[in-house]
Amino acid sequence: MTVLIPEGASLSKAATELEKAGAIRSARQFVLLSKVFGGGAPIKAGEYRVPAGLSQSDLLKTMQGGQTLQRFVRVPEGTPSIIVYETLLKAPQLAGPVAVPDEGSVLPDSYAYNRGDTRQAVLTRMQKAMDDYLAKAWERRKPGIAVRTPREALILASIVEKETGKPEERRTVAAVYSNRLRVGMPLQADPTTIYPVTKGKPLGRRILQSELRAVNPYNTYAMTGLPVGPIANPGKESIDAVLDPAQSSALYFVADGTGGHVFADTLEQHNANVQKWYARRRERGEM
């Protein structure tokens, strides 16, 4: 069963709540035994999960140690901020309002919270975690990388995060985009083109030619350099990949049909890889 001990509750009040919930038989006996054998340590407020058959002695130790029921909000790598916002709204037993966080300001992870914590407090922890990790990662960056500031690293990491689902590819994808930045080539990253349309949610269809031609600060087909901001909340591995990209001269990549990509140094090589990908899709009846 679950029992909530309110903030500021005395031992007697806590015992009454435990008796009401059926966790103990007698509040009076529990208070007496606690005073005689409990060592005098105060109990701590919070929500407690009480397993069947737990002794009164162990129950008292649990509350004295503050071993409260932990709930979690999980933010997977690459989650856009609008989904972080919706996740916080749906999280049970969180309280209060919260705004959609700035894109890229949240570090993907699992965050514990207690019943009654505010959504804003949880979001603040998520954002502090990103600030702290990005600062540490920037300090250990490799010399000669293409990005010039932590903000640029965050933007490029969000693109890398959305472009590959294979951890072993992250540093090579980061190298491709870093190489393009250095030579002034458009990044031509589909996820950046989609972002103004969906705010990071799945598009659910093919990209339209009009969207590829659209002039906006996120469309990396119609501009050179990085987009104006992140397009998702990148995880630690993608941030690390941007700050230590693979040693590669590749400028192109295309899907290989396994969830990964084939990389190429020249347009001729890339076009050949694209034709192989098209042939594979035709075999599957996708084209």
C-alpha positions as CSV (number, residue, x, y, z in Angstrom):
1,M,0.0,0.0,0.0
2,T,1.0,3.6,-0.3
3,V,0.9,6.0,2.6
4,L,1.4,9.8,2.5
5,I,3.0,11.4,5.5
6,P,2.3,15.2,5.3
7,E,5.0,17.8,5.8
8,G,5.4,18.7,9.5
9,A,3.5,15.6,10.7
10,S,4.3,14.4,14.3
11,L,5.0,10.8,15.1
12,S,1.4,10.5,16.4
13,K,0.0,12.0,13.2
14,A,2.1,9.7,11.1
15,A,1.0,6.7,13.1
16,T,-2.7,7.7,12.6
17,E,-2.2,7.9,8.8
18,L,-0.5,4.4,8.9
19,E,-3.4,3.0,10.9
20,K,-6.0,4.5,8.5
21,A,-4.2,2.9,5.6
22,G,-4.0,-0.4,7.3
23,A,-0.2,-0.5,7.4
24,I,-0.3,-1.0,11.2
25,R,-3.0,-2.2,13.6
26,S,-2.6,0.4,16.4
27,A,-1.3,3.9,16.1
28,R,-1.0,4.1,19.9
29,Q,1.1,0.9,20.1
30,F,3.3,2.1,17.2
31,V,4.0,5.4,18.9
32,L,4.9,3.7,22.2
33,L,7.2,1.1,20.5
34,S,8.8,3.9,18.5
35,K,9.6,6.0,21.5
36,V,11.0,3.0,23.4
37,F,13.0,1.3,20.6
38,G,13.2,3.8,17.7
39,G,16.3,5.6,18.8
40,G,14.7,9.1,18.8
41,A,15.4,10.0,15.1
42,P,12.6,12.0,13.5
43,I,10.4,10.7,10.8
44,K,10.5,12.4,7.4
45,A,7.5,13.5,5.3
46,G,6.8,11.9,2.0
47,E,5.0,9.1,0.2
48,Y,5.9,5.6,1.3
49,R,5.3,2.3,-0.3
50,V,4.6,-0.3,2.5
51,P,5.1,-3.9,1.4
52,A,2.7,-6.5,3.0
53,G,4.2,-8.0,6.2
54,L,6.7,-5.2,6.8
55,S,7.5,-5.1,10.5
56,Q,6.8,-2.0,12.6
57,S,10.5,-1.7,13.3
58,D,11.4,-1.7,9.6
59,L,8.5,0.6,8.8
60,L,9.9,3.1,11.4
61,K,13.4,2.8,9.9
62,T,12.0,3.5,6.4
63,M,10.4,6.7,7.5
64,Q,13.3,7.8,9.6
65,G,15.6,7.3,6.6
66,G,13.3,9.1,4.3
67,Q,13.1,6.1,1.9
68,T,10.1,7.6,0.0
69,L,8.4,6.2,-3.1
70,Q,10.3,7.5,-6.1
71,R,8.5,8.3,-9.3
72,F,10.4,9.0,-12.6
73,V,10.0,11.2,-15.6
74,R,12.0,9.8,-18.6
75,V,13.3,12.0,-21.4
76,P,14.8,9.9,-24.2
77,E,17.7,11.3,-26.3
78,G,16.4,13.5,-29.1
79,T,13.1,14.4,-27.5
80,P,11.8,17.8,-28.6
81,S,10.9,20.3,-26.0
82,I,7.2,20.2,-26.8
83,I,7.2,16.5,-25.9
84,V,9.1,17.2,-22.7
85,Y,6.4,19.7,-21.8
86,E,3.6,17.2,-22.6
87,T,5.4,14.5,-20.5
88,L,5.6,16.8,-17.5
89,L,1.9,17.6,-17.8
90,K,1.0,13.9,-17.8
91,A,3.4,12.8,-15.0
92,P,1.2,11.6,-12.1
93,Q,1.3,13.5,-8.8
94,L,3.3,16.4,-10.1
95,A,1.9,19.9,-9.3
96,G,1.7,23.3,-10.8
97,P,2.0,24.8,-14.3
98,V,5.1,24.7,-16.5
99,A,6.0,26.3,-19.8
100,V,7.4,24.7,-22.9
101,P,11.2,24.8,-22.2
102,D,13.6,26.3,-24.7
103,E,14.7,23.7,-27.3
104,G,17.9,22.0,-26.4
105,S,17.8,23.2,-22.7
106,V,17.0,19.8,-21.2
107,L,19.4,16.9,-20.7
108,P,17.8,13.6,-21.7
109,D,17.7,11.2,-18.7
110,S,15.4,9.7,-16.1
111,Y,14.5,12.2,-13.3
112,A,13.1,11.1,-9.9
113,Y,10.5,13.1,-8.1
114,N,8.2,12.8,-5.1
115,R,4.5,13.2,-4.9
116,G,3.6,16.9,-4.7
117,D,6.8,18.1,-6.4
118,T,6.2,20.9,-8.9
119,R,6.6,20.5,-12.6
120,Q,8.8,23.6,-12.7
121,A,11.1,22.2,-10.0
122,V,11.6,19.0,-12.1
123,L,12.2,21.0,-15.3
124,T,14.7,23.2,-13.5
125,R,16.7,20.1,-12.5
126,M,16.6,18.9,-16.2
127,Q,17.9,22.2,-17.4
128,K,20.6,22.5,-14.8
129,A,21.8,19.0,-15.8
130,M,22.2,20.2,-19.4
131,D,24.0,23.4,-18.4
132,D,26.4,21.4,-16.2
133,Y,27.1,18.6,-18.7
134,L,27.5,21.0,-21.7
135,A,30.0,23.1,-19.7
136,K,32.1,20.1,-18.7
137,A,32.0,18.6,-22.2
138,W,33.1,21.9,-23.7
139,E,36.1,22.0,-21.4
140,R,37.3,18.7,-22.8
141,R,36.6,19.4,-26.5
142,K,39.2,18.4,-29.1
143,P,41.1,21.3,-30.7
144,G,40.2,22.3,-34.2
145,I,36.6,21.4,-34.1
146,A,34.1,23.2,-36.4
147,V,31.9,24.6,-33.7
148,R,33.0,27.8,-32.0
149,T,30.8,28.0,-28.9
150,P,28.9,25.7,-26.6
151,R,25.7,27.0,-28.2
152,E,26.9,25.9,-31.6
153,A,27.9,22.5,-30.2
154,L,24.4,22.1,-28.8
155,I,22.8,23.0,-32.1
156,L,24.9,20.6,-34.1
157,A,24.5,17.8,-31.5
158,S,20.7,18.1,-31.9
159,I,21.1,17.5,-35.6
160,V,23.4,14.5,-35.1
161,E,20.9,13.1,-32.6
162,K,18.1,13.2,-35.1
163,E,20.1,11.9,-38.0
164,T,21.2,8.5,-36.7
165,G,19.9,5.9,-34.3
166,K,23.2,4.0,-34.2
167,P,25.5,5.0,-31.4
168,E,28.6,3.9,-33.4
169,E,27.8,6.3,-36.2
170,R,27.4,9.5,-34.2
171,R,31.0,10.6,-34.4
172,T,31.1,10.0,-38.2
173,V,27.8,11.9,-38.7
174,A,29.3,14.7,-36.6
175,A,32.4,14.6,-38.9
176,V,30.3,15.0,-42.0
177,Y,28.5,18.0,-40.8
178,S,31.7,19.5,-39.3
179,N,33.4,19.1,-42.7
180,R,30.5,20.8,-44.5
181,L,30.6,23.7,-42.0
182,R,34.3,24.2,-42.7
183,V,34.0,24.3,-46.5
184,G,30.8,26.3,-46.5
185,M,28.5,23.6,-47.9
186,P,24.8,23.6,-46.9
187,L,24.2,21.0,-44.2
188,Q,21.1,19.7,-46.0
189,A,19.8,18.0,-42.9
190,D,16.2,16.9,-43.3
191,P,15.4,17.2,-39.5
192,T,16.1,20.9,-39.6
193,T,13.8,21.4,-42.5
194,I,11.0,19.5,-40.7
195,Y,11.4,21.4,-37.4
196,P,9.5,24.6,-38.3
197,V,6.6,22.4,-39.5
198,T,6.3,20.1,-36.5
199,K,8.4,21.6,-33.7
200,G,10.2,18.3,-33.5
201,K,7.3,15.9,-33.7
202,P,7.3,13.2,-36.4
203,L,6.3,14.6,-39.8
204,G,4.4,11.4,-40.8
205,R,4.9,11.9,-44.6
206,R,7.7,12.8,-47.1
207,I,9.1,16.3,-47.1
208,L,7.5,18.5,-49.7
209,Q,9.6,20.3,-52.3
210,S,8.1,23.6,-51.1
211,E,9.4,22.8,-47.6
212,L,12.9,22.1,-49.0
213,R,12.8,25.5,-50.8
214,A,11.3,27.5,-47.9
215,V,13.5,30.3,-46.6
216,N,13.6,30.2,-42.8
217,P,16.3,30.1,-40.2
218,Y,16.1,26.3,-39.8
219,N,16.1,25.2,-43.5
220,T,19.7,24.0,-44.0
221,Y,18.9,23.3,-47.7
222,A,18.3,27.0,-48.4
223,M,21.2,28.3,-46.3
224,T,24.7,27.6,-45.2
225,G,25.8,27.2,-41.6
226,L,23.9,26.1,-38.6
227,P,20.2,26.7,-38.0
228,V,19.3,29.4,-35.6
229,G,18.7,27.0,-32.7
230,P,18.6,23.3,-31.6
231,I,15.9,21.1,-33.1
232,A,15.7,18.7,-30.2
233,N,17.3,17.9,-26.8
234,P,20.5,16.0,-27.6
235,G,21.9,13.4,-25.3
236,K,25.4,13.2,-23.8
237,E,26.8,10.9,-26.6
238,S,25.7,13.3,-29.4
239,I,27.2,16.3,-27.6
240,D,30.5,14.3,-27.1
241,A,30.5,13.3,-30.8
242,V,30.3,16.9,-31.9
243,L,33.1,17.9,-29.6
244,D,35.2,14.9,-30.7
245,P,34.2,13.9,-34.2
246,A,35.7,11.0,-36.1
247,Q,38.7,11.5,-38.3
248,S,36.9,11.4,-41.6
249,S,36.9,13.4,-44.9
250,A,33.3,12.3,-45.7
251,L,30.9,15.0,-46.9
252,Y,27.9,12.8,-47.7
253,F,25.8,9.9,-46.3
254,V,22.7,8.0,-47.2
255,A,20.6,5.3,-45.5
256,D,21.8,1.7,-46.0
257,G,18.5,0.0,-45.1
258,T,19.6,-1.3,-41.7
259,G,19.0,1.9,-39.7
260,G,22.6,3.0,-40.5
261,H,24.3,4.9,-43.3
262,V,26.9,4.7,-46.0
263,F,29.4,7.5,-46.0
264,A,31.2,9.0,-49.0
265,D,33.9,11.6,-49.7
266,T,32.8,12.6,-53.2
267,L,29.5,13.4,-54.9
268,E,30.2,10.6,-57.4
269,Q,30.5,8.0,-54.6
270,H,27.4,9.4,-52.9
271,N,25.3,9.2,-56.0
272,A,26.3,5.6,-56.5
273,N,25.3,4.9,-52.9
274,V,22.0,6.7,-53.4
275,Q,21.2,4.5,-56.4
276,K,21.9,1.4,-54.3
277,W,19.5,2.6,-51.7
278,Y,16.8,3.3,-54.2
279,A,17.3,-0.2,-55.7
280,R,16.9,-1.7,-52.2
281,R,13.7,0.3,-51.6
282,R,12.3,-0.8,-54.9
283,E,13.0,-4.4,-53.9
284,R,10.9,-3.8,-50.8
285,G,8.1,-2.2,-52.8
286,E,8.7,1.2,-51.1
287,M,9.2,3.0,-54.5
